[in-house]
Amino acid sequence: MSTTPPLDPLDFLAIAREVAGGGSDAHLRTAVNRAYYCSFLIARDRTGVAGTKDIHKRVITAVRSSDPSSPAPCRISRWPSALPESQE
């Protein structure tokens, strides 16, 4: 039985950039969706929220309740370091 490796959140960001180049409203909506999912996966992993029930709500709550002065891995100001430099 083969196991599929976990998806890299940054793959969704790369897809978002590709799709955004299509220019139509549908392309842009899809790009925003994929970019959001990238951010969500990073936030989920950084906050340690697990499970599936109400996962988006629980991740948002964890991010909002994190202490901005804390060195904890879920501190938002540290997240950009996980993303590649903009190519624009």
Backbone bond lengths (Angstrom), bond angles and torsions (degrees), N, CA, C in turn:
res aa  C-N    CA-C-N  psi(-1)  N-CA   C-N-CA  omega(-1)  CA-C   N-CA-C  phi
1 M - - - 1.450 - - 1.518 108.78 -
2 S 1.315 116.86 122.80 1.463 120.15 -178.31 1.531 110.19 -88.96
3 T 1.323 114.53 149.94 1.460 121.41 179.45 1.519 108.31 -113.04
4 T 1.312 115.82 132.61 1.454 120.71 177.79 1.520 108.52 -80.83
5 P 1.338 118.08 129.84 1.466 119.13 179.08 1.523 110.24 -66.90
6 P 1.342 117.05 151.83 1.466 119.29 179.26 1.523 111.20 -63.07
7 L 1.321 115.28 148.94 1.463 120.11 179.02 1.520 110.36 -76.46
8 D 1.307 115.77 141.29 1.461 121.70 175.33 1.523 107.19 -82.97
9 P 1.342 118.20 123.50 1.460 119.94 179.70 1.529 113.35 -53.83
10 L 1.309 117.12 -32.75 1.459 120.03 -178.49 1.529 112.62 -69.17
11 D 1.337 116.90 -18.20 1.463 119.60 173.54 1.526 110.19 -64.25
12 F 1.346 116.51 -36.12 1.465 120.04 178.07 1.523 111.02 -67.28
13 L 1.326 116.48 -35.09 1.460 119.96 177.52 1.527 110.27 -67.60
14 A 1.316 116.98 -40.46 1.470 120.61 177.69 1.531 110.52 -62.46
15 I 1.321 116.55 -41.34 1.461 120.04 178.15 1.525 110.20 -65.20
16 A 1.337 116.64 -40.29 1.467 120.44 178.54 1.521 110.72 -58.50
17 R 1.327 116.48 -43.45 1.468 119.88 179.56 1.527 111.59 -63.97
18 E 1.324 116.23 -40.68 1.466 120.08 178.99 1.526 111.08 -64.44
19 V 1.325 116.54 -48.58 1.455 121.68 -176.36 1.527 111.39 -66.18
20 A 1.324 117.56 -35.32 1.470 121.17 -178.59 1.522 111.28 -60.02
21 G 1.305 117.07 -26.29 1.460 121.00 179.48 1.513 113.65 -69.04
22 G 1.332 117.48 -12.62 1.464 120.88 179.85 1.516 113.03 -67.03
23 G 1.315 116.68 -28.62 1.454 121.39 172.62 1.516 117.93 85.86
24 S 1.310 119.48 -20.04 1.467 119.79 -179.14 1.533 109.78 -81.77
25 D 1.329 115.68 166.02 1.462 119.38 176.37 1.525 110.94 -58.80
26 A 1.309 117.05 -39.84 1.461 120.92 179.67 1.532 110.95 -62.71
27 H 1.319 116.74 -41.35 1.466 120.34 177.63 1.526 110.37 -62.51
28 L 1.331 116.13 -46.38 1.466 119.82 -177.74 1.523 111.65 -66.06
29 R 1.324 117.81 -40.11 1.469 120.35 177.80 1.526 110.63 -63.70
30 T 1.313 116.53 -41.81 1.460 120.50 178.19 1.529 110.22 -64.60
31 A 1.329 117.28 -40.00 1.463 121.36 178.78 1.525 111.05 -62.91
32 V 1.312 116.71 -44.00 1.469 120.42 178.50 1.524 109.89 -62.74
33 N 1.324 117.04 -41.63 1.455 121.42 179.20 1.524 111.38 -60.04
34 R 1.320 117.03 -46.21 1.472 120.93 -179.10 1.532 111.27 -68.29
35 A 1.338 117.03 -37.90 1.472 120.40 178.12 1.527 110.14 -65.75
36 Y 1.340 116.56 -40.30 1.468 120.19 176.08 1.524 109.77 -60.70
37 Y 1.327 117.30 -45.63 1.463 120.38 -177.12 1.526 110.69 -63.00
38 C 1.318 117.53 -37.39 1.464 121.18 174.40 1.526 109.80 -58.51
39 S 1.320 116.33 -50.21 1.467 121.22 -179.45 1.525 111.30 -62.09
40 F 1.322 115.81 -41.80 1.460 120.23 178.93 1.527 111.20 -60.99
41 L 1.322 117.42 -46.83 1.464 120.24 -179.00 1.523 111.78 -62.31
42 I 1.330 116.57 -40.85 1.464 119.49 177.78 1.524 110.01 -64.60
43 A 1.338 116.97 -44.57 1.468 120.66 179.27 1.525 111.01 -62.78
44 R 1.333 116.62 -42.51 1.464 120.06 178.57 1.518 111.12 -59.97
45 D 1.324 115.95 -46.11 1.454 120.12 -179.06 1.528 111.79 -66.92
46 R 1.318 117.21 -41.44 1.469 120.95 -177.93 1.526 112.91 -70.26
47 T 1.339 116.99 -32.01 1.461 119.91 -179.46 1.522 112.18 -87.28
48 G 1.329 116.60 -17.50 1.457 120.17 179.74 1.519 114.15 79.07
49 V 1.316 117.54 13.31 1.466 120.97 178.59 1.524 108.31 -69.65
50 A 1.327 116.08 132.34 1.461 120.48 -177.23 1.530 110.05 -124.33
51 G 1.319 115.71 169.56 1.452 121.26 178.54 1.509 111.53 93.43
52 T 1.330 115.21 -174.44 1.463 119.79 -178.41 1.522 113.02 -123.34
53 K 1.330 117.96 -28.22 1.468 120.79 -176.70 1.525 110.54 -66.02
54 D 1.319 115.89 122.10 1.474 122.73 178.51 1.530 112.59 53.34
55 I 1.318 117.19 34.48 1.468 121.58 -172.63 1.529 112.57 -60.42
56 H 1.317 118.10 -43.01 1.474 119.67 -178.66 1.529 110.12 -64.10
57 K 1.314 116.64 -44.32 1.465 121.31 179.14 1.527 110.83 -62.56
58 R 1.325 117.25 -42.23 1.467 120.52 -178.74 1.525 111.84 -68.99
59 V 1.325 117.55 -35.35 1.468 120.08 176.76 1.529 109.50 -66.93
60 I 1.322 117.29 -45.05 1.470 120.48 178.85 1.518 110.28 -59.80
61 T 1.329 117.69 -43.58 1.464 121.55 178.40 1.526 110.79 -61.57
62 A 1.325 116.91 -42.60 1.472 120.42 179.75 1.519 111.23 -63.74
63 V 1.320 117.19 -40.52 1.464 120.88 -179.95 1.531 109.98 -67.51
64 R 1.322 116.65 -45.07 1.462 120.60 -178.64 1.525 112.32 -65.50
65 S 1.323 117.23 -31.66 1.463 119.89 -176.77 1.523 113.31 -88.92
66 S 1.321 117.27 -3.34 1.466 118.63 -179.73 1.522 110.16 -72.39
67 D 1.306 114.95 142.30 1.467 122.28 -179.37 1.522 108.61 -78.18
68 P 1.345 117.92 118.37 1.467 120.15 -177.19 1.526 113.91 -63.03
69 S 1.332 118.13 -18.47 1.469 119.56 178.85 1.526 111.72 -92.85
70 S 1.324 116.12 -2.44 1.455 120.91 -178.19 1.526 111.60 -78.61
71 P 1.330 116.66 142.74 1.468 119.10 175.43 1.532 111.79 -81.41
72 A 1.340 116.85 7.86 1.466 120.99 -177.72 1.524 110.97 -56.97
73 P 1.335 117.08 149.56 1.463 120.24 -177.32 1.518 114.50 -63.16
74 C 1.338 118.69 -14.35 1.466 118.89 -178.77 1.522 111.70 -90.40
75 R 1.314 117.92 4.00 1.458 120.14 179.50 1.532 109.28 -62.06
76 I 1.315 116.19 122.61 1.462 121.99 -172.94 1.516 112.42 -59.16
77 S 1.320 118.34 -38.90 1.461 119.87 -175.68 1.523 112.36 -62.61
78 R 1.310 117.61 -15.66 1.462 120.70 178.41 1.524 112.36 -87.76
79 W 1.318 118.50 -15.88 1.453 121.05 -173.15 1.511 114.40 -63.07
80 P 1.323 120.56 -38.43 1.469 117.28 -178.61 1.519 113.86 -55.78
81 S 1.321 117.14 -24.77 1.460 118.78 179.15 1.528 111.79 -65.95
82 A 1.331 116.97 -17.59 1.467 120.09 179.07 1.522 111.62 -85.74
83 L 1.332 116.50 -11.34 1.460 120.19 -177.01 1.516 111.13 -102.47
84 P 1.319 117.51 147.90 1.463 119.76 178.62 1.523 111.19 -71.42
85 E 1.300 116.72 159.65 1.461 121.55 176.81 1.515 109.73 -62.27
86 S 1.309 116.74 146.29 1.458 121.43 177.52 1.526 109.20 -64.39
87 Q 1.316 115.22 141.10 1.454 119.86 -179.13 1.514 111.81 -98.44
88 E 1.327 115.69 11.56 1.472 119.31 -179.26 1.501 110.90 -91.05
